Amino acid sequence: MAGSPVSTALPHFRYHPDPVASGSVRESTETCACCHRGTGWIYTATFYTTQDVSGSFCPWCIANGSAAERFEGVFTDAYGLDGVSEETAEQVAHRTPGFRAWQDPYWLVHCNDAAAFIGEVGYTELAAHPEALDQLRLDLRMNGWHDASQLENFLTDLGHGASAMLFRCTVCGTHLAYADAS
């Protein structure tokens, strides 16, 4: 049956390598809305469709594309995936677990490929990746944060009302981030 797990190991998602750690997949006794099986795991994040979906999906129905196809939906909007191949945009939107965010979540791109989503982080975790922190600082300045003191206060307060979505380039390994706030 479509979506049935072939082993107890979760499927591999190139663009979301650890959906359990990010909170997008969790252990559960729920049955999948697509394959109607209890696999021990269930998806907990976003799915966009005009159809009425009763329940969540197992990781296998996400990985093989059956959930997106059956319910004519996407796990992530293709917004922001400029410059990637059609195949990559399809993989991210239809066969990769999304993630929860205060604002509409979007995927970052680096080296002409979708980056891998690592998770929602605060300042301490972000500071461990200086290239991501510097890139976020520059992005915020370009979007109107001209007061350096206010910008640094915002960044050091990440994790308390606002957070950063951390990604890693699948080609060169560079870390990237964007800020998300309520």
Steps between C-alpha positions, in 0.01 A plus 500: 500500500624851421685657787574173680836503673751248369705513819487651844749772400342828398538599134789730415409858409786680324354843579383423855751247634364474856126572510474340845755742652329797330160393635342442159463125562429332832428155634126430497238228500290699250427351162607675184227690313647377170596131546279440806776318685645557841871525432602631842580845356287795392562835333419805715570805284337683209312359201324732257204369301144597409383149590370391838767278655402307811822435686871515433743305284770245568853584383485230229197657328687831503822348363336313214278795406172313546363741765561811286364328190190349661401821679631738231706700745847613600700479820687819419419782264748525214548870590869573537615202295616725217793363305450133586402233250136408451583157644643656818200732543273196457702302757481776761132586445358148460740249659671680788353565846438869558535679832296726723569873518320810624505651151457299181802270495725506196804310380842656454720438196880497469731382219195465271350227720245499779673506837433235766276616785673442835248651739372797693777651712569778744801729517734251671449232233516758221824651637660156463469561124655848449441498124124457560499772765690740271269423207192556719644826633557620140150393390343688790702814423385482137141476626506817704686421823737798490550547875789265583417490871135402438610239246745340744237504778256324266758238404616428855136466606429229238332211675274732703206602278698478179723228362717416205439223249838336442595332171818342362603509133492147355784589263760697699381459860453873569237572765220750427214635704198726492318661792146403592289690753139512610 
